[in-house]
Amino acid sequence: MREEEKRPRIEARAPKGTMDILPPESAKRRKLVEKATSLFNAYGYREIETPAFEHTEVFARGIGEGTDIVQKEMFTFLDKGGRSLTLRPEATAGVARAFVQHRLDTRGLPAKFYYQGPMFRHERPQAGRLRQFSQLGVELMGSPLPVADGEVIALCAAFFASLGVKAELVINSVGDQECRPAYVETLRAYLEENREGLCEDCRRRMVDNPLRVLDCKVDKCSSVIERAPEIRDHLCSGCVEHQAMLERLLAAAGVSFRRDGRLVRGLDYYTRTVFEFQDPELGAKNALAAGGRYDHLVEELGGKPTPSVGFSIGLERVMLAGPDVGDDRRGGIYVIAIGEAARMKAFTLAQGLRGAGVCADLDHLGRSPKAQMREADREGFRLVAILGEEELAGGFVTLRDLEGGWQERLEESRFLEAVEERLRYASGGA
């Protein structure tokens, strides 16, 4: 028996809850990320990158021991030294850890960061909800003022507006350490009285984390949640004033919103402001972006008190919302060779274009001219350069615009200049 016949057959399939990002979807996602990072930079945020895994206690203490994320959704493992590590389920706790470790407060406050990258949660896979997913987000660290909340929310609203995505902003206040404890006890007592109307998860949550019951999407719990006392009726004067000022700032910036007294977030570190940008067409899991204020997370991780606010955007869900990321056609040129004599010239022409910074490609399979033209169109190239016997003999190149339908002959000496000019014009440049 041959060696290869002894080997077990490999299942060539991505793990459950993950996905391959293939062209042309990968190009659309890249353009979306580029739009986001350009906007983040315009608002004065700078990129930060943290590891894909952290010591488990960073998430357990930061997110909260009683949250569903920590109790049921984290990918946790032991390294060879027996230390517990966890793939990051969200980015804020890691950014806060980096803020403490590198004493970023000494560089001046507020500190403004943005991030992008994969996150990991062991959830039941469904549309827009994967076990490995991508997030973009910002953190504004060091300001307790409502103007900080207003800035990050306005930034998130500007992001969706730039994509032509209609996302409804929903806001709430979850109180602070002064007023929330009393409300939590009031809510817990109410839930205890109505425990028969709750699912099993919510019966557990009402003991460990009653606020999370308000976020339950199980139909059985809906009537109990609808009648639950609202936190806005229990807020202290400081939280009321903070929320009122935030709403005035949003109105002044032209950012419309809806109040929802049931809105909470699934992480314990939030204080006062919480918000979501929602797309009702996505069903129960309709949050495209979410965030809020976290005034005690940095302190919980060993740093100085550092009031902060931020948000994260779910890239997969935004893609489901059909963002406008521009024309998919490439800003480049495909070089077509007609006959064997033209193939060497096509190769050197493509290399020259690439060396000048122009996206260029050519046939690698010895296809016919007609098949090469189809390949150029399939790959989204707008321009093609045609090299045949006539072009080789005359020292020129035929340039064709697949979208405009025109073509012209260009001397080799001015071919590159003409291509660059046509591409600038096609992209809307001067």
Buried (B, 14 or more C-beta within 10 A) or exposed (E): EEEEEEEEEEEEEEEEBBBEBEEEEEBBBEBBBEBBBEBBEEBEBEEBEBEEBBBBEBBBBBBBEBBBBBBEBBBBEEEEEEEEBBBBBBBBBBBBBBBBEEEBBEEEBBBBBBBBBBBBBBBEEEEBBBBBBBBBBBBBBBBBBBEBBBBBBBBBBBBBEBBEBEBBBBBBBBBBEEBBEEBBEBBBEBBEEBEEBBBEBBBBBBEEBBBBBBBBEEEEBEEBBEEBEBBBEBBBEBBBEBBEBBBEBBEEEEBEBEEBBBBBBBBBBBBBBBBBBBBEEBEEBBBBBBBBBBBBBBBBBEBEEBBBBBBBBBBBBBBBBEBEBEEEBBBBBBBBBBEEEBBEBBBEBBEBBEEEEBEBBBBEEEBEBEEBBEBBBEBBBBBBBBBBEEBBEEEBBBBBBBEEEEEEEBEBEEBBEBBBEBBEEBEEEE
